[in-house]
Structures are given as C-alpha cells and as structure tokens.
Amino acid sequence: MAILLGIDPGSRITGYGVIEEIGVHCRYVASGCIRLHEGALPERLARIFQGVNTIIEMYNPQSVGIEQVFLARNADSALKLGQARGAAIVAAVNHGLDVSEYSARQVKQAVVGSGGAEKAQVQQMVMSILQLNKTPQADAADALAVALCHSHTRASLIRMTGVTGRRNGRLVNR
C-alpha cells in the first residue's frame, strides 16, 4: 500500500491528485487545484511551492509523479511552465520524496491506451478507473492521470526487476 501524488504543473493553475495503491488497484484519496492569482511570477512560484508542501504534509505520499514540459508554440509559456514544475519538484525533494517525470503522451497511453487521446477521454477514464461519481476539474483530472501513470509505471518496474516488498514506503528486494 502506497500513497502517490500526481502533479499537473501550470503557471496559473497547478493540479494535484492523490491516490492510494492497494495491490494492483488504485483508490481515489483527493484532488484539486492550486489556483494562482495575478501577480509576478516569483510570487506565483512561491505559492506553488507552499501549496505542494501543504499537500505533501497533509497526505504523506511515498512518491511523486509530475508531467514534463511539452514544447509549445510560445517559448515564454514553456519557460514559465518549467519554472512551475521546478517549484513543485523542489517541494517534493525537500520532503525526501522520489520524483518521476512523465510526458503527456506517456500519461495518456497509461490511462487511456492511446498517446493521442483527447482531454475528455482522459477525464472519462480517470473517472472510470477511480470509480468517481463526478468529473474532476480538468487540471485535477490531469494530475490524477499522472498519479495513475506513476502507479502503472511503478508496477511495471516491480514486475521487471523482481522487487518483492517495501520498507519505509520504498520498494526493496528481499
């Protein structure tokens, strides 16, 4: 059993999703968004850092999955997104957590089965996999999808490497 945090970083809205791995199944724990008000980028980055810190302290995850920056048409937006990711990653690493990064294509592939899936398909599959009765907000659904991708990837690595157990929340060979 492990608690996993998924993060969908953004310079305006950063989504988060918390799931619990129970064997090969995942259970929804929480999700939401860190909404950033207008203001200078340094203040928004501080808010992301503080928000991720609070989420980690509240749910005590064993590891974190975060979406990678994709190259957009606007280089300035990509740079801001990278800085938002950095703030979230530093918060996680300061808590001693392992951070794994996934491309949007990897997340969609893991959750929907197609790397080219639409946002609505991802939301629908997140609802189905986690047995939610209402659609989470888009950024929160994306973060839950990152957490599910992280869980699937961890499970695949466990099968491939022959990891047989956990000690202090970490995977170990016995």
N, C-alpha and C positions, 0 to 999 in steps of 0.2 A: 504494500500500500504506500503510495507516494502522492504528495500534493505537487502539482505542476502549475506554473504561472506562464501564460502566454501574453505577449505584448505586441500590439499593432501601433508602432510609434507614429506620431504626427506632430507638426509644429503648432497645430491648432487644437486637435483632439487626439489624445492617446488612448487607445482602447486597451482594456485588460480582461483576461479571462482566467479563472482559477478552476481547475478540475482535479478530481482525485482518481488515481489509478487504483483499481481493485482487481487484481489479477489481470485478465485481458480486457476488462471493461473499464469505462470511464464514467464518472458521475459528476454532474454539474455541482459546483460549490458557489461560485459568484462570478459576476462580470459587471462591467461598467465602463465609464469613460472619465478620464481626467480632462476636463474642459479648460482651455487656456484662454483667458480674456485678452483683449487687445493690450498691447504693450510691447516693450522692447524684447528682443529675442532672449537676452540673458535672463530676464525675469521669468519668461515662459519656460526656459530650460530648468531654472531653479524649481519651478512648480512641478515639472515632470519628475525631477529627481526626488522632491519631497513626496509627491503622490505615490511613486513606486516604492519608496521607503515605507510609507504608511501601509500600503497593500501587503508588502512582504512581512511587516511586523504583525499585521492582522491575521494573515493566513499561513504564515510559516512554510512556504513552499520549499521543496528539496532541490528544485532546479527551475530554470527559466528558458523559454523559447522566445525568440524575437524575430520579427520579419526583417529581412535585409532591405537595403535601399535599392530601388529599381531606378534605372536611368530614365528620367522623364525628359520632356522637351525643354523644360525650364531648369537650367542648371542651378539657379538660385534656390528653387524649391527643393531640389535634390540635396543641396548642401544643408539647408535648414532641417530636412528630414534626417540627414546623417547626424546632425548635432542633437536632435531629439533622441535618436537611438542611443547616442553616446551617453546622454544624461541617464537614460533608463538602465543601460548596461552598467554604468558606474555604481548606481544604487544597488543593483543586484550583486555585483562583485564585492562591494563593501560589506555585504552580509555573508560573504563566503560562498555564494551560490555559483554553480556552473551555469554558463550561458551558452546556448546553442542557437545558431542563426540559420534561418530558412528563407529561401526565395519565395516569392508569391506563387510561382509555378509549383514548387515542392509542396506548399501548403494546400493548394487546390488539388493536386494529384493525390495527396494523402487523404483528404476529406471527401472529395467528390469522385475521384478516379480519373479526372481529366485536368491537366495543367492549364487548359484554356477555358476553364469553367467561368461562368458569369457570377457576379457578386450574389445575385438572388439564389443561385444554385448552392453556393457555399452556405448562405444563411439557412436554407432549407435543410441541407444535410447536417449542419450543426444542431438544428432543432431535433432532427430525427435521431441522430447518434446519442445526444444527451437527453432525449425524451423531454424536451421543453414544451410547454403548452402555449408559449407565445414567442414571437420572433424577437430576438435581442436587437438592440440598436446596431446599425451596420458596423461601427468600429469595434464594439464589444463582440459581435459575432465573428469578425475577422480575428480578434485576439483569441477567442475560444477555438477557432480553427487552427491557429498557430499552436495552441496548447495541445490540441488533438494530434497535430502533425508531430509535435515533440514526443508525445506518448507513443505514437506508432513507430517513430524512428528509434526511440529507446528500446521498444520491444523487439524490433528487428535486430538491433545491435546485441541485445541479450541473447537472442537465438543464435546469432552468428558467432559470438565469442564464448558461449558456454557459461556466462555468468550465472551463478546459482543462488545468490541471495543478496541481502542488504545488511549493511552495518552502518548505523547512524545516518540512515537515509541514503547512503551511497551504495552503488552496485559493487559486489565483490565476488571473486572466485573463491570457492571453498576448497 
